[in-house]
Amino acid sequence: MTLIENSKEKVLEFVQSEYDGYTDITYIGEWESYDCYEIKTDEDTDGVGAFALVNEDGVRLADSDEDYEIVHFFSIP
């Protein structure tokens, strides 16, 4: 299992245990020395915290300013 696959499992477990409506994650790349994952939601979720960030300190959701920067950095439509 690669580091990214291992991280993905940990991130998905964190996201699903802490927040309702998040169904899957996709690794999109490195941003500001974080591994960045786009969070997929079910239809009832408003989309707040659309990205999970992972570094040596752990896993957290991006705040709204970071969400904006990530969308532009990766040119996400």
HELIX and SHEET records of a PDB file:
HELIX    1   1 LEU A    3  GLU A   18  1                                  16    
HELIX    2   2 SER A   64  PHE A   73  1                                  10    
SHEET    1   A 4 TYR A  22  TRP A  31  0                                        
SHEET    2   A 4 TYR A  34  THR A  41 -1                                        
SHEET    3   A 4 PHE A  51  ASN A  55 -1                                        
SHEET    4   A 4 GLY A  58  LEU A  61 -1                                        
END                                                                             
